[in-house]
Amino acid sequence: MGKSRTGLKRALPYAGTLLIFALIFWRIPVGNVAAALAQVPILTFVAVFIPFCIAYWMIDSICLTWVVKHFNSPIHLRDVMPVRASMYLLALVNSNLGQGGVAWYLHRKTGVRFVEMLGSILFIGLMEIYQLSFFSTLGVAFYHPASSAQARIVGILRVVYIIAWILLIVIVGFFAHARHNARISDLVQGSRFAAIAATFIKAKPLDYAIVLGIKAPGFLLSVITQYYALSLFGIAIPLVKLFLFLPLVFLAAALPVSVAHLGTSQAAWLLFFSGSGPDAKILAYSLAAHFTFMFCNGLIGLMYLPRASRELMSVDSPDAK
């Protein structure tokens, strides 16, 4: 029974991906998508994404270095960059596997417990979500819906974001209170999640803001990259609309219901940007951008994989603390 459940759990993302694409291509002819892809200058498209992927990797590495150095253990950026790059290869299969690989390497490198290091990775992950929410909130504030359907979506987003920001305030306030209240601190420290919560207990409101500030340029560069890359497909989307809906595309891609972020990302592009061009072109662009980003990240990962492997093998596994 246990093996059957494990097999079913592993098969669900593949089934989800196939189902989403079946629904998409039931409505949009495959030939139209292929024709749209054939008209794009591939080398120019890749050349647009390579600088962004390098900047994305650098920002990722700087943020990870700052968080680990601030909350866990001294570490240098040069030690983080190779493993951060190489773990993009694991993330192509499963993003959680990639994050776990980073936490494992840092655990071996610094001697900090794996679960405590995993807590720092989760802290960054939470801030990545709120970084996207921040820019999408700005989009909600300034975007004027062009249809009744968009007006309904924007109205729902306003409610969702109010709840999300209140939730973040509660999280920050709870852990801030835990630092000064012995009773709450003992409750957290005595739970099974104490090691994972260590970074959140140490983090002050300014630390949340710093991580958001480090990650923010990555999204800004993403908007600029997507804006120019869309023009190669003959698709014109206002920057404000990209600010509003692109974060939702990224959040949809992160949902653990598909393989390699496929399917959910394409469905989100069609949902939020279908009025900006023919559906076949929107779908073709989403596939081209997705695979180009994965290819460039994978290329960076392959370049640094030998070095990351050598460093990982040279570090003795520390005793659990």
N, C-alpha and C positions, 0 to 999 in steps of 0.2 A: 504493500500500500504506500509506504514511504517513497519507494523508487518511482511508483506511478505518479505520485504527486509532484516529485522533483522533475520528472520528464515532462509533465503537463505544464509546470511553471516555466520550464525552459522553452517549450514550444509556443507559449502564448505570444511572446513578442513577434515571432515569425508569422504566426497566424494573423496577428493584428496588422502587421505591415502588408501582408497579402490582401487582407480584407479592405484596407484603406485604399490601396492602389486599384483594386478591382472596382470599387465604387467610383474612384476618380476617372479611370479609363472607360467605365461604362458610360460616362457623360461626355468625356472629351476623347475624340478619336486619336489613337496612337500615331497615325500617319501625320496628323497636323502638328503634334508635338515634335516628331522627328524632323519635319520640314523646318520648324522654327529653330531647332538645334543646329541644323545643317547650315544655316545662314550666319552663324556667329563666328567671328575670327577667334579661333581657339587660343592661339599664342598671345594675342592681345588680352583676352579674358584672363588667362593664367597670370600674365604680367601684372594685371591690376590687383590680383589677389595675393601674390607673393609678398609684396611689402607689408600688406596688412597682416598676413600670417606671422611674419617675423616680428612685427610690432606687438601682436597679440601674445606671442610666446614671451617676449621680453617683459611685457606688463604682468603676465601671469607669474613669471619668475621673480620679479621685483616684489609683487604683492606677497607671494609665498615666503620669500626671504624675510620680509618685514614682520609678518605674523609670527613665524617660527622664532625669529630673533627676539621679538618683543614678549612672547608668551611662554616659549619653551626652552630654547637653548641657543647660544651663539652659533651662527652659521654664515658662510659667505655666499654671495650671489653666484660666484663661479662654481660652487658645489651644487647649487640648486638647478642651474640652467640645463645641464645635460640630462638629468633625470626627469625634469619637467618636460623637456622635448621628447625623450624616448617614451614617456608614458602616454603621449598622444597616440602611439600605435595601439596600446591596449584600449584606449578610449574609443578607437574606431569600432571595436567590437562591443564594449560595454563601458560607459562613462564611469560607473561606480568602480569597475575594476581598475581603471586608470587612476582614479583618486586613491583607491586603496593601495595601489603600487607606490604612489608618491609617499603616502603615510608610512608604508613599510620601509622604504629606503631611508627616510628621515629618522625613523625609529632606530635603524641600524647605525646610521651616521652619527646621531647625537646621544644615543643611550636613553632617550626619553621613551616612556612606555608607548607602545603602539596605539592603544586606545586614547591616550592623551593627545598624541599627535593627530589621530583621526578627528578628535574634537576640534583641533585648529583648522583642519581641512573643511569640516562641516561649518565652522564659523565663516570661512571664506565663501563657501557655497551659499550660505544664507545672504551674505552681502552681495553676491553676484545676482541673486534673485531680486534683492531690493534695489540694486543699481539699475536693473532693467525696469523695475516698477517706478523708480524715480523719473527716468526719462519719459516713460509712457504717461506718467501723471502730468508732466509738463505738456505732453501732446494733447491730453484730454482737456487741459486748461485753455489751449490756444487753437485747437482744431475745430473747424466748423463743418459738421456733417453735411454731406452732399445728398443724402437720401434718408428716408424714414428708417430704413434698416440700420444704417450707420448711426443714426441718432439713438436708436434703441441700444446698440452695442456700447456707444459712448456713455449713455445713461447708466448701463449696468456696470461699466468700468469705474465710473465715479464712485458708486457704492462699494465695489470690491476694493478699490484703492483706499478708501476711507477706513474700511475694516482692516486692511493689510497694515496700514501705517499705525493704527491704534494697537494692533497686535505687536508690532515692533517696539512701540513705546512700552507695552506691558512686559515684553521680554527683557528689554534693557533695564526697566525699573525693578523687575523681580530679582535679577542677578545683582544689581546695584544694592538692593536691600539685603540680599544674602551676604554681601561682603561686610555689612555692619550689624546684622542681626544674627546672633549666635544660634538662636533656635532654628531659623531657616537654613543657616549655613550647615548646622549639624544634620538637618533633614536631607539636604542635597548631598553632603559628603557621605552620608550613610546609605545612599541609594546605589543601585547597581550601575547608574550612569554617572557616578561621581567623576571618574577620570575623563570621560567625554565632555562633561560640563565644566572642567577646570578652566579652559580658555574663556568660556562665557562668563565665569565668575570674575576672572581677572580683568576682562574687557570693560573699559569705561566708555561713556558716550563719545568722547573724542576719538577713541580707537575705532569705533564703528565708522565715524566720519572719515577718518584717515584711509581706511580700507576702501570705502566708497570712492574717495578722491583718487586713489591709485588705480582703481578699476575703471573709472569713468572714461578716461581717454580711449580705452579699448572700444567702447560702444560708439563714441563719436567717430572714430576711425572707421568702424563698421558701417555707419550710416553713409559716410562719404564714399567708401568703397562700393557699397551697394548702389548708391545713387548713380555713380559713373558706370558701373557694370550693367545696370538696367538700361542705360542709354545705348549700349552695344546691341541690345535686343530691340531697340526702338520703343522702349517703354519709359514714359515720363511720369514719375510719382513725386508730388511735392515733398520737400524735406519735412515739413510738419507732420504729414501723414506717415512718413517713415518713422519719425520719432514716436508717434502714437502706437503704430501697429507692429513695427519690427520687433520690439521687445516681446510682444505676444507670440510672434513666430518663433523666437528663440525659446520662450518658455514652453510652447507646444512641442518643440523639438526635443526638449529635455524630459518629456513625459516618458516613464518606463513602460511603454506599451508597444514599442516597435524596435526594430533592429537598426543600429547605427543612426538613430534619429531620423530614419526615413519614414515617409508616409504622413506622420503628424505635421512635419514641417511643410510638406507640399499642400496638405489640406488647409493649413493656416494661411499660406500665401494666397490660395484661391479664395478663402473666406474673406480676407481683409483687403485684397488688392485686385479682385476680379474686375472691378469697374475701371481700372487704370489701363486696360489693354485686353486683347483677345485672351481667353482662358488658356488656349494652347500655348501662347507665348509666356504667360505667367507661370504655367506649369513647367515649361521648358527651362525658363530662367531659374526657377527654384531648384530644379534637378542639377543644372549646370553649376550654380553657385555652391550647392551642397557638396557635390563631388569634387569641385575645384578646391574648396576649403579643406576637405578631408585629405585630398591629394597633397596639398602644400604642407599641411601639418604632418602628414605621414612622411613626407620627404625630409622635413626638419628632424623628425624623430629618427629616421634611418641614419641620418648624418651623425647624430649624437649617440646612437644605440651602443656602438662598441665602447665608447668612453664611459657611458653610464654603467655598462656591464662590468667593465674593469673596476670601476670605483665600488660598485656593489659587492663584487667578489673580494675586494681587498679589505672590506670592513668586517671585522668580527662581530657576530651578533651579540649585543650586550645582554647581560643578565637582566631579567625582569625586575623592575624596581617597585 
